Amino acid sequence: MTGYAHFLRDEKAAGAAEFALVLPAALLLFFGVIDGGRYLWSVNRLEKAVQMGTRTAVVTNVVASSLNTANYTATPVECPTYNDDGTPTGDTTVIKPGDPICKEAVPTLICAKSGTNVSCGNEQGNAAAFDRIVSRMRVVDPSIGDDEVTITYSGSGIGYADDPSEDDDGNALADAAPVVTVAVDRARMRALFLLGGSIPLPGFSYSQTLEDGDGQVSY
């Protein structure tokens, strides 16, 4: 009985026991702080990446190749008309050569990559142009996957029908100057405190109006 009482009063291993109880919580807190910083850094990288991708998209070859060959006067294309105060009149007018191209005349085209194929709606996209944009984004965030990026072209109301602009090879460039939106979604970050698990990152997008839409280099 005396030995048992002595065992109960022995505090030699108390520190080790307390350390064993506190260690898991301390590690979770430590790794959580690190992951919090990594999360903010990853979010910042994604935001900058879509900005750089959009800048590349508006000054290099367009992914939706049909924008370069679209003809807004070959077949009647109607645009709504507006009063001086900006309210719609309810009437439409047919686009003639030299007329502004209304945003309603330009279809929205969402370009995405699956495997080696790039599609923009129901049409084939320019894979080289898509890869160029994603490569530029990876300068900032190398972890971005092809399937996480979409490039959208939508009407802006800027551009003139039958614009004679051509590239250096004599190929027609887009008459319309659509809004170009580069977006990243479904990105994830591997978390230390989840022991190899991952947490989702928010989606980001950035938009600019198409400039020349020609070439292979952006600055």
PEKA-V923705 format. One line per field, one symbol per residue. ss: DSSP state (a for helix, b for strand, c for the rest). phi: phi as a letter, one per 30 degrees, with the letter a starting at -180 (. if undefined). psi: psi as a letter, one per 40 degrees, with the letter a starting at -180 (. if undefined). Layout:
ss: ???
phi: ???
psi: ???
This chain:
ss: caaaaaaaaccccaaaaaaaaaaaaaaaaaaaaaaaaaaaaaaaaaaaaaaaaaaaaaaccccccaaaaccccccccbbbbbcccccbbbbbbbcccccbccaaacccbbbbbbccbbbbccbbccaaaaaaaaaaaacccccccaaabbbbbbccccbbcccccbcccccbcccbccbbbbbbcccbbbcccccccbbbcccbbbbbbcccccccccc
phi: .dddddddddcdcdddddddddeeddddddddddddddddddddddddddddddedddcbedddddddcdccbdbeccbdcbdddjdddjcbbddcejddcddddcddbccbcbicccbbiccdcdddddddddddddddbdddcedccbbccbebickbdiedebddciddcdddcddcbcbbbidbbdcddchjdbbdcddbbbbbdecdhbjbbbb
psi: ddddddddehededdddddddddddddddddddddddddddddddddddddddddddeeahidgdeddehheedihhiiiiiideeiieeiiihhiheiihiddehihhhhihhbehhigbeihihdddddddddddeddgeehideehihhhiieehihhfhehiadeeiiihdigihhhhihieiihhhdeefeiiiiiiiiiiiihhbdfiaehi.
